[in-house]
Amino acid sequence: MSGATRGPGRAAERLRRLLAVVPYVVRHPGVTIAEVAELFGVGEAELASDLQLLFLSGLPPYGPGDLIDVDIDSAGRITIGMADYFSRPVRLTAPEALALYLRGKALLGAPGLAEAPALAAALETLERTLGPETLAGLAGRVGVGAGRPAASLALLREAASAHRRLRIEYYTAARDELTAREIDPEHVFSALGNWYVVAWDHLADAERMFRADRIRTAEETGERFEPRGLMGAGRPLYTRSDRDVHVRLRLSPAARWVAEYYETEGVHERRDGTLEVVLPTKDLAWVAKLVLRLAGEATVLAPRELGELVRREAADALAGYRRGRDRGALT
């Protein structure tokens, strides 16, 4: 197994950031590296390192006139040239536009979203592009934002900014469990299509990261806290501990995204195009559900108990399907 930890995930993270930073700088020539770093929640040194990658990027045939030109002057002002294609409107396929529309509608339902007006305007444009026929076909088949509402993002952000302790109810999907706890939130940020809260959790007496959409209720306790300097945006989306179990999976080409989306201990590419990955986890039940969602695109290599858990989960799901089918046949 390769010893490169978080290699694919790190590359994907930098790519996502650059795809947002480059259009912004193109539209705001002369913006300082300090301003961009603060806006995108990344350190100045890390941002400068990311921008250096652009010198090797461009369009075929990749001659000197085809590559992106980045200039950072002595005052820290950034100018990007030869990147006009980044500022052009994105051309989406119909499935891509529909997926983006549905994800945006779900996010728009989050209370306290400061970016809601801009998001609503973008979704109106997508609605006109997709057309009434496409959207009408979703009626009765897709429920957007049908789950229980998340706690207000505005409240979470204000508490993090003002260092106010919160009392929350949090839903843990892997255990199907709702718990009450008090947290000291230090950062609220968006990554991979979800909002996250980095906080000190007094129930666990440890640092934890929470999915904002799984916080069912939140209220201030009236207490304030001193920040502990927890890492915010740009951090791994998994907190390691001595309770980690190392899971080894073989992923087909269609499931390679798992190695970029989740924290990995090692990634090894095989000649047949599959990947062998090692994932750290504190909950084998969660990994079993992930394997089932991948629908045959992932094979459990270790540990043995995970393979057994996947088989039990699959058998239970099949039994539930058969019971539902039999009940339907009797009505």
C-alpha positions as CSV (number, residue, x, y, z in Angstrom):
1,M,0.0,0.0,0.0
2,S,1.2,3.5,-0.7
3,G,2.1,5.6,2.3
4,A,0.9,8.8,0.8
5,T,-1.7,10.1,3.3
6,R,-4.6,12.2,1.9
7,G,-2.8,12.6,-1.4
8,P,-5.9,12.5,-3.7
9,G,-8.0,14.3,-1.1
10,R,-5.4,17.1,-0.8
11,A,-5.2,17.5,-4.6
12,A,-9.0,17.6,-4.9
13,E,-9.2,20.2,-2.1
14,R,-6.6,22.5,-3.8
15,L,-8.4,22.1,-7.2
16,R,-11.7,23.1,-5.7
17,R,-10.2,26.1,-4.1
18,L,-8.4,27.3,-7.2
19,L,-11.5,26.9,-9.4
20,A,-13.1,29.4,-7.0
21,V,-10.1,31.7,-6.5
22,V,-9.1,32.1,-10.1
23,P,-12.4,33.6,-11.4
24,Y,-12.6,35.9,-8.4
25,V,-9.1,37.3,-9.0
26,V,-9.7,37.6,-12.7
27,R,-12.8,39.8,-11.9
28,H,-10.9,41.7,-9.2
29,P,-7.4,42.4,-10.5
30,G,-5.1,43.8,-7.9
31,V,-6.8,42.2,-4.9
32,T,-4.3,41.4,-2.3
33,I,-3.3,37.9,-1.2
34,A,-4.3,38.8,2.4
35,E,-7.8,39.7,1.2
36,V,-8.3,36.6,-0.9
37,A,-6.9,34.4,2.0
38,E,-9.4,35.8,4.4
39,L,-12.3,35.5,1.9
40,F,-11.6,31.9,1.2
41,G,-10.6,30.9,4.7
42,V,-7.1,29.7,3.9
43,G,-3.6,30.8,5.1
44,E,-1.6,33.2,3.0
45,A,1.3,30.9,2.6
46,E,-1.0,28.0,1.5
47,L,-2.8,30.3,-1.0
48,A,0.5,31.5,-2.5
49,S,1.6,27.8,-2.9
50,D,-1.7,27.1,-4.6
51,L,-1.3,30.0,-7.0
52,Q,2.2,28.7,-8.0
53,L,0.5,25.7,-9.5
54,L,-1.2,27.9,-12.0
55,F,2.1,28.5,-13.8
56,L,1.9,24.9,-15.0
57,S,-1.8,25.2,-16.1
58,G,-3.4,26.3,-19.4
59,L,-4.7,25.1,-22.7
60,P,-3.1,22.9,-25.4
61,P,-0.5,23.0,-26.9
62,Y,0.8,24.3,-23.5
63,G,3.4,26.7,-25.0
64,P,4.5,29.9,-23.1
65,G,1.6,31.9,-24.5
66,D,-1.0,29.2,-23.6
67,L,-0.2,29.0,-19.8
68,I,-1.7,31.0,-17.0
69,D,0.4,34.0,-15.8
70,V,0.3,34.8,-12.1
71,D,1.9,37.9,-10.7
72,I,2.1,38.8,-7.0
73,D,3.9,42.1,-6.5
74,S,5.8,43.4,-3.5
75,A,2.6,44.8,-2.0
76,G,0.9,41.3,-2.2
77,R,-1.4,42.3,-5.1
78,I,-2.4,39.4,-7.4
79,T,-2.9,39.6,-11.1
80,I,-3.8,36.6,-13.3
81,G,-3.4,36.7,-17.1
82,M,-4.1,34.3,-19.9
83,A,-7.0,32.9,-18.0
84,D,-10.0,34.5,-19.8
85,Y,-11.6,31.1,-20.3
86,F,-12.1,30.9,-16.5
87,S,-14.2,34.0,-16.5
88,R,-16.6,32.7,-19.2
89,P,-20.0,31.3,-18.2
90,V,-19.9,27.6,-17.3
91,R,-21.4,25.3,-19.9
92,L,-23.3,22.5,-18.1
93,T,-24.9,19.4,-19.6
94,A,-28.6,18.9,-18.8
95,P,-27.9,16.3,-16.0
96,E,-25.2,18.5,-14.5
97,A,-27.6,21.5,-14.5
98,L,-30.4,19.4,-12.9
99,A,-28.1,18.1,-10.2
100,L,-26.8,21.6,-9.4
101,Y,-30.4,22.9,-9.3
102,L,-31.6,20.2,-6.9
103,R,-28.6,20.7,-4.6
104,G,-29.1,24.5,-4.6
105,K,-32.8,24.2,-3.8
106,A,-31.9,22.0,-0.8
107,L,-29.3,24.4,0.4
108,L,-31.7,27.4,-0.1
109,G,-34.0,25.8,2.6
110,A,-31.3,26.3,5.3
111,P,-32.5,29.0,7.6
112,G,-30.2,32.0,8.1
113,L,-28.2,31.5,4.9
114,A,-26.7,34.9,4.2
115,E,-26.0,33.9,0.6
116,A,-29.6,33.0,-0.1
117,P,-30.5,36.0,-2.4
118,A,-27.5,35.3,-4.7
119,L,-28.3,31.6,-4.7
120,A,-32.0,32.2,-5.4
121,A,-31.1,34.4,-8.4
122,A,-28.8,31.7,-9.8
123,L,-31.5,29.0,-9.3
124,E,-34.0,31.2,-11.3
125,T,-31.5,31.3,-14.2
126,L,-31.2,27.5,-14.0
127,E,-35.0,27.1,-13.9
128,R,-35.3,29.1,-17.1
129,T,-32.6,27.0,-18.8
130,L,-34.0,23.7,-17.7
131,G,-37.5,24.6,-18.8
132,P,-40.9,23.8,-17.3
133,E,-41.0,20.3,-18.9
134,T,-37.9,19.1,-17.1
135,L,-38.9,20.5,-13.8
136,A,-42.5,19.3,-14.1
137,G,-41.1,15.8,-14.6
138,L,-39.7,15.9,-11.0
139,A,-43.1,16.4,-9.4
140,G,-43.9,13.5,-7.2
141,R,-40.5,11.9,-7.7
142,V,-38.1,14.2,-5.9
143,G,-38.7,15.9,-2.6
144,V,-36.4,18.9,-2.2
145,G,-35.6,19.8,1.4
146,A,-38.1,17.2,2.7
147,G,-36.1,16.4,5.9
148,R,-36.3,18.0,9.2
149,P,-34.9,21.6,9.2
150,A,-31.4,22.3,10.2
151,A,-30.6,24.8,12.9
152,S,-30.1,28.4,11.7
153,L,-26.8,29.0,10.1
154,A,-27.0,32.6,11.2
155,L,-27.2,31.5,14.8
156,L,-24.2,29.1,14.4
157,R,-22.2,31.8,12.7
158,E,-23.0,34.5,15.3
159,A,-22.1,32.1,18.1
160,A,-18.8,31.2,16.6
161,S,-18.0,34.9,15.9
162,A,-19.0,36.1,19.4
163,H,-17.6,33.0,21.3
164,R,-21.0,32.0,22.7
165,R,-21.7,28.5,24.0
166,L,-24.6,26.6,22.4
167,R,-26.8,23.8,23.6
168,I,-27.7,21.6,20.6
169,E,-29.6,18.4,19.6
170,Y,-27.5,16.5,17.1
171,Y,-28.5,13.6,14.9
172,T,-25.8,11.0,14.3
173,A,-26.8,9.2,11.1
174,A,-24.6,6.2,11.5
175,R,-26.2,5.3,14.9
176,D,-29.6,6.8,14.1
177,E,-29.3,8.7,17.4
178,L,-30.3,12.1,18.6
179,T,-28.1,13.5,21.5
180,A,-28.2,16.7,23.5
181,R,-24.8,18.4,24.1
182,E,-23.2,21.7,24.8
183,I,-20.6,23.0,22.3
184,D,-18.2,25.9,21.9
185,P,-18.3,26.6,18.2
186,E,-15.2,28.2,16.7
187,H,-15.7,27.9,12.9
188,V,-18.6,27.5,10.5
189,F,-17.6,26.7,6.9
190,S,-18.8,25.0,3.7
191,A,-17.0,22.0,2.1
192,L,-18.1,19.3,-0.4
193,G,-21.6,20.7,-0.6
194,N,-22.3,20.7,3.2
195,W,-21.9,23.1,6.1
196,Y,-19.8,22.1,9.0
197,V,-19.3,23.5,12.6
198,V,-15.9,22.9,14.3
199,A,-16.4,23.0,18.1
200,W,-15.3,21.8,21.4
201,D,-17.9,19.2,22.5
202,H,-18.4,19.2,26.3
203,L,-20.2,15.8,26.1
204,A,-17.1,14.1,24.6
205,D,-14.7,16.6,26.2
206,A,-12.9,16.8,22.9
207,E,-12.8,18.6,19.6
208,R,-15.6,17.6,17.2
209,M,-16.9,18.6,13.8
210,F,-20.6,18.6,13.2
211,R,-22.7,18.6,10.0
212,A,-24.8,21.7,10.3
213,D,-27.8,20.1,8.6
214,R,-27.8,17.4,11.4
215,I,-28.1,20.0,14.2
216,R,-31.8,19.8,14.9
217,T,-32.1,22.6,17.4
218,A,-29.6,25.1,18.8
219,E,-29.9,27.8,21.5
220,E,-27.4,29.9,23.4
221,T,-26.7,28.9,27.0
222,G,-25.8,32.5,28.1
223,E,-22.2,31.5,28.6
224,R,-19.1,32.6,26.7
225,F,-15.9,30.6,26.0
226,E,-12.3,31.2,25.2
227,P,-11.3,29.9,21.8
228,R,-8.9,26.9,21.8
229,G,-7.5,27.7,18.3
230,L,-9.3,24.8,16.5
231,M,-8.6,24.5,12.8
232,G,-11.4,25.7,10.5
233,A,-11.8,25.7,6.7
234,G,-9.2,23.6,4.9
235,R,-9.0,21.0,7.7
236,P,-9.5,17.3,7.0
237,L,-13.2,16.4,7.3
238,Y,-12.3,13.5,9.6
239,T,-10.9,13.8,13.1
240,R,-8.4,11.0,13.9
241,S,-8.2,9.3,17.3
242,D,-6.8,6.2,19.0
243,R,-10.2,4.6,18.5
244,D,-9.9,4.5,14.7
245,V,-10.4,1.2,12.9
246,H,-8.6,0.9,9.5
247,V,-10.8,-0.4,6.7
248,R,-9.4,-1.6,3.4
249,L,-11.6,-1.4,0.3
250,R,-11.1,-2.1,-3.4
251,L,-12.9,0.5,-5.4
252,S,-13.9,0.2,-9.1
253,P,-13.2,3.2,-11.4
254,A,-16.8,4.4,-10.8
255,A,-16.1,4.6,-7.1
256,R,-12.7,6.3,-7.2
257,W,-14.4,9.5,-5.8
258,V,-14.4,7.8,-2.4
259,A,-10.6,8.2,-2.2
260,E,-11.0,12.0,-2.8
261,Y,-14.1,12.6,-0.7
262,Y,-13.0,10.8,2.5
263,E,-9.9,10.8,4.6
264,T,-7.5,8.0,3.6
265,E,-4.5,6.4,5.3
266,G,-3.2,5.0,2.0
267,V,-4.1,4.7,-1.7
268,H,-2.8,2.2,-4.2
269,E,-3.7,2.1,-7.9
270,R,-3.8,-1.3,-9.5
271,R,-3.1,-2.2,-13.1
272,D,-6.8,-3.0,-13.7
273,G,-7.8,0.6,-12.9
274,T,-9.2,-0.2,-9.4
275,L,-8.0,1.4,-6.2
276,E,-7.1,-0.1,-2.9
277,V,-7.7,2.4,-0.1
278,V,-7.4,2.4,3.6
279,L,-10.0,4.5,5.4
280,P,-9.9,5.3,9.2
281,T,-13.3,5.1,10.9
282,K,-14.8,5.0,14.3
283,D,-18.0,3.4,13.1
284,L,-18.0,0.2,11.0
285,A,-21.8,0.5,10.6
286,W,-21.3,3.8,8.7
287,V,-18.8,2.2,6.3
288,A,-21.2,-0.8,5.8
289,K,-23.8,1.7,4.6
290,L,-21.3,3.4,2.3
291,V,-20.4,0.0,0.8
292,L,-24.1,-0.8,0.2
293,R,-24.7,2.7,-1.4
294,L,-21.8,1.9,-3.8
295,A,-23.9,-1.0,-5.2
296,G,-21.2,-3.4,-6.1
297,E,-18.5,-0.9,-6.9
298,A,-16.7,-1.5,-3.7
299,T,-15.3,-4.8,-2.2
300,V,-14.4,-5.1,1.5
301,L,-10.9,-6.5,1.9
302,A,-10.6,-6.0,5.7
303,P,-11.6,-6.3,8.5
304,R,-13.6,-9.5,8.3
305,E,-16.3,-8.1,10.6
306,L,-17.0,-5.3,8.2
307,G,-17.7,-7.8,5.4
308,E,-20.1,-9.7,7.7
309,L,-21.8,-6.4,8.7
310,V,-22.3,-5.5,5.0
311,R,-23.9,-9.0,4.4
312,R,-26.3,-8.6,7.3
313,E,-27.3,-5.1,6.3
314,A,-27.9,-6.3,2.7
315,A,-30.0,-9.2,4.0
316,D,-32.0,-6.9,6.3
317,A,-32.7,-4.5,3.4
318,L,-33.8,-7.4,1.1
319,A,-36.1,-8.8,3.8
320,G,-37.6,-5.4,4.3
321,Y,-38.2,-5.0,0.6
322,R,-39.9,-8.4,0.4
323,R,-42.1,-7.6,3.3
324,G,-43.2,-4.3,1.7
325,R,-43.8,-6.1,-1.6
326,D,-45.9,-8.8,0.0
327,R,-48.0,-6.2,1.9
328,G,-48.5,-4.4,-1.4
329,A,-49.7,-7.6,-3.1
330,L,-52.3,-8.2,-0.4
331,T,-53.9,-4.7,-0.6
